[in-house]
């Protein structure tokens, strides 16, 4: 569910000033392979659709084709997950993913002596992340608990909320890094990363294969 459907006191915005993480790439790549790689990464990291707990998190797909055949595409994904620890059922994680592809065309390249049909164009992905305090909406209708929401949030649950914010930020950062790694973009990491198990189908022109 998009974040705008929640009341402000129910959500914690992970990125300050509502500025999303962004990844932009403009060159040759396989859009279908990129789409599938992101889908598999989310599944492996236990993100799902809130309603049916499957992988139906895409809630919008729009496409416009120009007279020359170039496509402009808008995609929205709204995956959800539970923190998963015992005792943390009071919280839920959300990630808003917004794709925008511009001037996406089909081109042909040669790799390992074989011709490949692939895409060329620009894609930008914006990533926002939120923590929903599910107890807020549940307690508001309770005659007794509604009086203790602020006390619980600011005193009793404060350290847990801080820890969960850090955890979701790290997961979002790992997702952004995965996308940059797939596109073979520069990354500045404070840790040694493992190998990428998803084959990149991006072919930046400044890199020689």
URLIN-V903486 format. One record per pair of residues at least 6 apart in sequence whose C-alpha atoms are under 6 Angstrom apart, sorted by the first residue. I is the first residue (numbers start at 1). GAP is how many residues later the second one is. If there is no record, write none. Layout:
I:GAP
I:GAP
This chain:
10:122
10:123
11:120
11:121
12:118
12:119
13:117
14:115
14:116
20:106
20:107
20:108
21:105
21:106
22:103
22:104
23:101
23:102
24:99
24:100
25:97
25:98
26:95
26:96
27:93
27:94
27:177
28:91
28:92
28:175
29:90
29:172
29:173
29:174
30:88
30:89
30:171
47:32
47:33
47:34
48:6
48:7
48:31
48:32
49:6
49:7
49:8
49:30
49:31
50:30
57:20
57:21
57:22
58:18
58:19
59:17
60:15
60:16
61:13
61:14
62:11
62:12
63:9
63:10
64:7
64:8
65:6
70:33
70:34
70:35
71:32
71:33
72:29
72:30
72:31
73:27
73:28
74:25
74:26
75:23
75:24
76:21
76:22
77:20
78:17
78:18
79:16
80:13
80:14
81:12
82:10
82:11
90:44
90:45
91:41
91:42
91:43
92:39
92:40
93:37
93:38
94:35
94:36
95:33
95:34
96:31
96:32
97:29
97:30
98:27
98:28
99:25
99:26
100:23
100:24
101:21
101:22
102:20
103:18
104:16
104:17
105:14
105:15
106:12
106:13
107:10
107:11
107:12
108:8
108:9
108:10
109:6
109:7
139:6
139:7
140:6
182:18
183:19
